[in-house]
């Protein structure tokens, strides 16, 4: 049986989401157990991983300017591969996993793995192709493209252009989309928002992020709108949930207050607009669900490109204050949703709800058998002939 090794990391939910959805797609197409998913950093150094992950979250939520400086330093100073000595244990473990599972391909959803795999390839310890599943759009850190690989799968054509301009070969870049949950590809009546043109009430989804400083104020403003159906997903903020539930009891129009939930894809499909930060997974799931975004927070660096993608294509708006969010929503829903329909139409060409299945199918069908080349590396990735699906 073919095996694929998928490498992920907990430094940002987008990496884990892409890995999880891609693994499910491989298992659906090639049989259960095809995909082996590993977070090497969590496995090799669990305490250090937990500490650095908390530090990362603290930086992006509390001191975004500091994180912006770190992100841009990583992009310009390019500390890898010269600093790979700090990843010796993880690299050795990766070599063991490859020897044990003998995958036909290694898929990486986190950029640092590329340098580790490049080292293994240079020393004859990578007997199969390696591909990158890029989880951000447009503002792509050089960590993604500095190490060589057999292919880059990117969320959209805008991001493909960035890699091509950076000197990566166009014939190894495939804009098949970001691996999103399979449910986003379903098109049933129960997974559609009601028709605004027919006078139905707007449905607004508010996803509260851990770094949000204005969530309570925005929640109060949303619940003060008597004609909107509002859903607030507050995560593990129990105090905010109790506060909003108390306000919800005073309303006649339906309100749903959720804690942590795994139903975000279904909620995106059934709501007209989502209010959220421009995270990689959230942005791509919203696009796949054809649910325009009101972006209320942007983490400097990787998330800037996610919003830039929306801005370029005229989808949703940026609103950094609760008042601006409300103004954007009122504008979208005016005239029975005239602006909202423009956003919905603009999002259509970007939607790739079948991305996980498309990437898995492309790899299963088009990879050559792994044959070591004379220089210790492997034979080149063999792609199918160009088509609108692959390069359109």
C-alpha positions in Angstrom: 0.0 0.0 0.0 1.2 3.5 -0.8 2.0 5.7 2.2 2.3 9.5 2.3 4.1 11.2 5.2 2.5 14.6 6.1 4.5 17.0 8.2 2.7 19.7 10.2 3.3 22.1 13.1 1.2 23.7 15.8 2.6 27.2 15.1 -0.6 28.4 13.6 -3.8 26.5 13.0 -3.5 26.7 9.2 -0.7 24.2 9.1 -2.6 21.6 11.1 -5.9 22.2 9.2 -4.2 21.7 5.9 -2.4 18.6 7.1 -5.6 17.1 8.6 -7.8 17.7 5.5 -5.1 16.4 3.2 -4.7 13.3 5.2 -8.4 12.6 5.1 -8.4 13.1 1.3 -5.5 10.6 0.9 -7.3 8.0 3.1 -10.6 8.4 1.1 -8.8 7.9 -2.2 -6.2 5.3 -1.4 -7.6 3.6 1.7 -7.6 4.1 5.4 -4.1 4.5 6.9 -2.5 5.8 3.7 -1.6 9.1 5.4 0.8 9.3 8.4 0.7 12.8 10.0 3.4 13.9 12.3 4.3 17.1 14.2 8.0 16.5 14.6 8.7 19.4 16.9 5.9 18.4 19.3 7.1 14.8 19.2 10.8 15.3 19.6 10.8 18.2 22.2 7.3 18.4 23.7 8.2 20.9 26.5 10.2 23.2 24.2 7.4 23.0 21.6 4.8 23.9 24.2 6.9 26.9 25.4 7.7 28.2 22.0 4.1 27.8 20.8 2.9 29.9 23.8 5.5 32.4 23.0 4.4 32.6 19.4 0.8 33.1 20.4 1.7 35.8 22.9 3.7 37.6 20.2 1.0 37.6 17.6 -1.8 38.5 20.1 -0.1 40.9 22.4 2.9 42.4 20.6 2.2 42.1 16.9 4.9 44.6 16.0 7.5 42.5 17.6 6.2 39.5 15.7 6.3 41.5 12.5 10.0 42.2 13.1 10.7 38.6 13.8 8.8 37.5 10.6 10.6 40.0 8.4 14.0 39.0 9.9 13.3 35.4 9.1 12.4 36.4 5.5 15.4 38.6 4.9 18.2 37.2 7.2 17.5 33.6 6.0 19.0 31.8 9.0 18.4 28.4 7.5 20.0 26.1 6.5 23.1 27.4 8.3 21.2 27.1 11.7 20.0 23.5 11.1 22.1 22.4 14.0 19.3 23.5 16.2 17.0 21.0 14.5 19.4 18.0 14.6 17.1 15.8 16.8 14.1 16.6 14.6 16.0 15.9 11.4 17.3 12.5 12.8 13.7 11.6 13.7 12.5 12.6 10.3 15.1 10.3 8.7 13.9 7.4 11.0 10.2 8.0 10.0 11.1 8.0 6.3 13.0 4.7 6.7 10.2 3.2 8.7 7.2 4.2 6.6 8.9 4.4 3.2 6.4 7.0 1.8 6.0 7.5 -1.9 6.0 11.3 -1.1 6.5 13.6 1.8 4.1 16.5 2.1 5.1 19.5 4.3 2.6 22.1 5.5 5.2 24.0 7.5 8.2 25.7 5.8 11.1 24.7 8.2 10.7 21.0 7.1 11.9 21.9 3.7 15.4 22.6 4.9 15.5 19.4 6.9 14.3 17.4 3.8 16.9 19.2 1.6 19.6 18.0 4.0 18.3 14.4 3.9 18.2 14.5 0.1 21.8 15.8 -0.1 23.0 12.9 2.0 21.0 10.2 0.2 18.4 9.7 3.0 15.3 10.9 1.1 14.4 8.2 -1.4 11.1 9.9 -2.5 9.9 13.3 -3.7 9.0 16.1 -1.3 6.3 18.7 -1.9 5.3 21.9 0.0 1.7 22.6 0.8 1.8 26.4 1.2 -0.7 27.7 3.7 -0.5 31.4 3.2 -1.3 33.7 0.3 0.8 36.4 -1.4 3.0 37.4 1.6 5.0 34.2 1.4 8.1 34.1 3.6 11.2 33.0 1.8 11.3 30.0 4.2 8.7 28.4 1.9 10.7 28.6 -1.3 14.4 28.8 -0.4 14.9 25.0 0.0 14.3 23.1 -3.2 11.4 20.6 -3.5 9.6 18.7 -6.3 6.5 20.8 -6.2 4.7 23.6 -4.5 0.9 23.5 -4.0 -0.4 27.0 -3.4 -3.8 28.4 -2.6 -4.3 30.5 -5.7 -2.8 32.0 -8.8 -1.8 35.2 -7.0 0.5 33.2 -4.7 1.8 31.2 -7.6 3.0 34.4 -9.2 4.9 35.3 -6.1 6.8 32.1 -6.2 7.5 32.4 -9.9 8.8 35.9 -9.4 11.1 34.6 -6.6 12.7 32.3 -9.2 10.9 29.0 -8.6 10.1 26.9 -11.7 6.6 27.6 -13.0 6.1 24.0 -14.0 6.5 22.9 -10.4 3.9 25.3 -8.9 0.3 24.2 -8.8 -2.5 26.6 -7.7 -4.9 23.8 -6.6 -6.1 25.6 -3.5 -5.8 25.2 0.3 -6.9 21.8 1.7 -10.2 22.6 3.3 -12.8 20.2 4.9 -14.7 18.1 2.4 -18.0 19.4 3.6 -17.3 22.7 2.0 -17.7 21.0 -1.4 -21.3 20.0 -0.6 -24.0 22.1 -2.2 -27.2 21.0 -0.5 -30.2 23.3 0.4 -29.4 23.0 4.1 -25.9 24.4 3.5 -27.0 27.6 1.9 -27.7 31.0 3.4 -31.2 32.4 2.9 -32.0 34.6 0.0 -31.4 38.3 0.9 -33.1 39.5 -2.3 -36.3 37.7 -1.2 -36.2 39.7 2.1 -34.8 37.1 4.4 -32.8 38.2 7.5 -29.0 38.4 7.1 -27.0 35.8 9.0 -23.8 37.0 10.6 -21.0 34.7 12.0 -18.6 36.3 14.4 -15.5 34.2 15.2 -13.8 35.5 18.3 -10.0 35.1 18.2 -7.8 34.8 21.2 -6.0 38.1 20.6 -9.2 40.1 20.1 -9.4 43.1 22.5 -12.8 44.4 21.3 -14.8 41.2 21.1 -17.2 42.1 23.9 -18.0 45.5 22.4 -18.5 44.1 18.9 -20.7 41.3 20.3 -22.9 43.8 22.1 -23.3 45.8 18.8 -24.2 42.7 16.8 -26.8 41.6 19.3 -28.3 45.1 19.3 -29.3 44.6 15.7 -32.9 43.2 16.0 -33.3 42.0 12.4 -30.1 39.9 12.1 -29.5 36.3 12.9 -26.2 36.3 14.8 -23.9 33.4 15.6 -20.9 34.1 17.9 -18.2 31.4 18.3 -16.2 32.6 21.3 -13.8 29.6 21.7 -12.8 29.0 25.3 -13.6 32.5 26.5 -16.1 31.4 29.1 -16.6 34.9 30.6 -17.4 36.4 27.2 -19.8 33.5 26.5 -21.7 34.2 29.7 -21.9 37.9 28.9 -23.3 37.4 25.4 -25.7 34.7 26.5 -27.2 37.1 29.0 -27.7 39.7 26.2 -29.1 37.0 23.9 -31.9 36.2 26.3 -33.2 39.7 25.8 -33.6 39.3 22.0 -36.5 37.9 20.0 -34.4 37.3 16.8 -32.4 34.0 17.0 -28.9 34.2 18.4 -26.5 31.3 18.8 -23.6 31.6 21.2 -21.0 28.8 20.9 -17.9 27.9 22.8 -15.2 25.8 21.1 -16.7 24.2 18.0 -15.7 22.0 15.1 -18.7 23.2 13.0 -17.0 26.3 11.6 -17.2 24.9 8.0 -21.0 24.3 8.2 -21.5 27.8 9.8 -19.5 29.4 7.0 -21.7 27.7 4.4 -25.0 28.9 6.1 -24.1 32.5 6.9 -23.9 35.5 4.6 -20.8 37.1 6.2 -18.1 36.1 8.7 -16.2 38.5 10.9 -12.7 37.2 11.8 -9.0 37.8 11.7 -7.3 36.9 8.4 -5.9 33.6 9.5 -4.8 31.2 6.7 -7.3 28.4 7.5 -10.2 30.7 8.2 -9.7 32.9 5.1 -9.4 29.9 2.8 -12.4 28.1 4.4 -14.5 31.3 4.0 -13.5 31.5 0.4 -14.3 27.8 -0.3 -17.6 28.3 1.5 -18.2 31.5 -0.6 -18.8 33.4 2.6 -17.3 37.0 2.3 -15.2 38.2 5.2 -15.2 41.3 7.3 -11.5 41.2 8.5 -11.2 42.8 11.9 -7.6 41.7 12.7 -4.4 41.0 10.7 -1.4 39.4 12.2 1.6 41.2 10.6 3.5 39.1 8.1 1.8 35.9 7.0 -1.8 37.3 7.4 -1.2 40.5 5.4 -1.2 38.5 2.2 -4.5 36.7 3.1 -6.3 40.0 3.4 -4.5 41.4 0.3 -6.0 38.5 -1.6 -9.5 39.5 -0.5 -8.8 43.2 -1.3 -7.4 42.5 -4.8 -10.5 40.6 -5.7 -13.1 43.0 -4.1 -14.3 40.5 -1.4 -15.5 41.9 1.9 -13.7 44.7 3.7 -11.2 45.6 6.4 -12.7 47.0 9.6 -10.4 47.3 12.6 -12.9 48.7 15.1 -16.4 47.5 16.1 -18.0 50.6 14.6 -16.3 50.0 11.3 -17.4 46.3 11.3 -21.0 47.4 11.8 -20.7 50.0 9.1 -19.4 47.4 6.7 -22.2 45.0 7.5 -24.9 47.7 7.0 -23.4 48.6 3.7 -23.3 44.9 2.6 -26.9 44.3 3.5 -28.4 47.5 2.2 -30.8 47.2 -0.7 -31.5 43.6 0.2 -27.8 42.6 -0.1 -26.7 44.4 -3.2 -23.1 44.8 -2.1 -23.1 41.3 -0.5 -24.0 39.8 -3.9 -21.1 41.6 -5.5 -18.8 40.1 -2.9 -20.3 36.7 -3.4 -19.8 36.9 -7.1 -16.2 38.0 -6.7 -15.3 35.1 -4.4 -16.5 32.5 -6.9 -13.4 32.3 -9.1 -11.2 31.8 -6.0 -13.3 29.0 -4.4 -11.5 25.6 -4.3 -13.6 23.5 -2.0 -12.2 20.3 -3.5 -8.6 21.3 -3.0 -7.6 18.5 -0.6 -9.0 15.9 -3.0 -7.4 17.5 -6.0 -4.0 17.7 -4.4 -4.2 14.1 -3.2 -5.4 12.9 -6.6 -2.6 14.8 -8.4 0.1 13.2 -6.3 -1.4 9.7 -6.4 -1.7 9.8 -10.2 1.3 11.7 -11.3 4.3 10.8 -9.2 7.0 8.7 -10.8 8.2 5.7 -8.7 10.9 7.0 -6.4 14.2 6.2 -8.1 17.4 7.6 -6.6 19.3 9.9 -9.0 23.1 9.7 -9.4 23.7 12.6 -7.1 21.9 10.9 -4.2 18.7 12.9 -4.7 15.6 11.4 -6.2 14.1 11.5 -9.7 12.1 14.6 -10.6 8.5 15.0 -9.9 6.4 14.0 -13.0 3.4 16.2 -13.4 0.4 15.7 -15.6 0.1 17.8 -18.8 -0.9 21.4 -18.1 -4.7 22.0 -17.7 -7.0 24.7 -16.5 -7.3 22.8 -13.2 -3.6 22.8 -12.6 -2.5 26.2 -13.9 -5.7 28.2 -14.4 
